[in-house]
Amino acid sequence: MTVPADHIVDEFRAALDCNAVLTGGDADPFLLDPRNLRTADAAVVVRPADTAGVAATVRICAAHNVAIVPQGGNTGLSYGTESPTDRPSIVLSLARLNQIESVDPDRWTITAQAGVTIEAVQNAAKAVNRVFAPDWGARGTASVGGGIATDAGGNNVVRYGNMRDNVMGIEAVLADGTIWDGRRALVKDSSGYDLKHLFIGGEGTLGIVTSAVLKLRPATPYETSLLAAITGLDALAPLLDLAQQHA
Ligand SMILES: Cc1cc2nc3c(=O)[nH]c(=O)nc-3n(C[C@H](O)[C@H](O)[C@H](O)COP(=O)(O)OP(=O)(O)OC[C@H]3O[C@@H](n4cnc5c(N)ncnc54)[C@H](O)[C@@H]3O)c2cc1C
């Protein structure tokens, strides 16, 4: 285990609010995954409450060569939140960035901080007769930031695409602590490079997602589940065609 030196932990405490830095037993719940397997050895968990706090944390880490492992709901189950062993590291939890910033049914968007759960976004969309389409089993714990970082797909992926197809804009904190605000909500946006795609599926390697503009869809009049037994792969494409026709 490589733990940041005490003076670095003191810098986190000085820059952030009193609930933001966890060590010892307080940090443990963030270092175990849902199977109770240890996924991080960081020993220090930093939980800023806003984007400015994330940026301050990243700046301190950059100054002291401390590695950062971003964490949302920690539901990934594939050791994406495991710590490096070659230098000190922290877990940077986005869980306290848990505000839905705006719901705009007329523009078909919700803007949510990275720590908001997928289920909370789905419920906010439902309340205005819209659908946030990405959906997977961990919806109640998995976060907007984690879903974006892994470009998760899930149950509705054939019809609505991965997270990438449901994100219009992103705010992210870069490796030097710069806040990049790319939260655009234009459907017809031809204004040059679409940099958000570098962060989607990037698992935090190019920046920490702090907020996103998410795309809403029309509410579906009814939903049903179907178990189809097919005789071979040849039958699969026509079955999907049929499903799309009736979508
Ligand atoms: C490549 C990949 C694809 C997946 N696709 C599916 C799927 O289609 N269906 C399904 O049910 N599950 C899928 N999963 C599991 C999926 O990761 C989780 O269910 C969920 O999306 C993760 O959300 P979380 O908030 O729990 O993220 P965590 O488990 O906390 O983190 C997951 C990864 O994202 C990084 N990360 C977390 N938050 C941020 C952030 N704000 N900014 C930058 N990086 C961050 C973490 O460091 C870690 O690498 C996938 C996992 C991976 C690794």
The ligand as an ORCA input file, in Angstrom:
! r2SCAN-3c Opt
* xyz 0 1
  C     -15.819     -1.015    -20.171
  C     -17.010     -1.280    -19.277
  C     -18.284     -1.351    -19.847
  C     -19.388     -1.637    -19.039
  N     -20.613     -1.787    -19.619
  C     -21.661     -2.217    -18.863
  C     -22.924     -2.507    -19.439
  O     -23.097     -2.373    -20.640
  N     -23.926     -2.957    -18.633
  C     -23.744     -3.125    -17.290
  O     -24.676     -3.555    -16.583
  N     -22.563     -2.798    -16.705
  C     -21.538     -2.384    -17.462
  N     -20.334     -2.135    -16.873
  C     -20.292     -2.107    -15.438
  C     -20.375     -0.607    -15.165
  O     -19.067     -0.113    -15.018
  C     -21.132     -0.177    -13.953
  O     -22.357     -0.814    -13.777
  C     -21.371      1.339    -13.928
  O     -21.447      1.963    -15.182
  C     -20.236      1.994    -13.274
  O     -20.737      3.088    -12.590
  P     -20.146      3.397    -11.160
  O     -20.627      4.746    -10.803
  O     -20.421      2.306    -10.200
  O     -18.575      3.461    -11.527
  P     -17.344      2.835    -10.739
  O     -17.467      1.345    -10.641
  O     -17.156      3.596     -9.493
  O     -16.169      3.188    -11.760
  C     -16.076      2.530    -13.009
  C     -14.868      3.109    -13.767
  O     -15.118      4.479    -14.116
  C     -14.174      5.361    -13.483
  N     -14.963      6.513    -13.025
  C     -16.005      6.510    -12.150
  N     -16.525      7.738    -12.030
  C     -15.801      8.548    -12.844
  C     -15.854      9.933    -13.154
  N     -16.769     10.753    -12.613
  N     -14.947     10.429    -14.041
  C     -14.020      9.622    -14.604
  N     -13.915      8.300    -14.347
  C     -14.799      7.775    -13.475
  C     -13.548      4.545    -12.366
  O     -12.225      4.963    -12.060
  C     -13.574      3.137    -12.965
  O     -12.500      2.971    -13.872
  C     -19.221     -1.825    -17.651
  C     -17.945     -1.729    -17.083
  C     -16.856     -1.469    -17.879
  C     -15.497     -1.406    -17.231
*
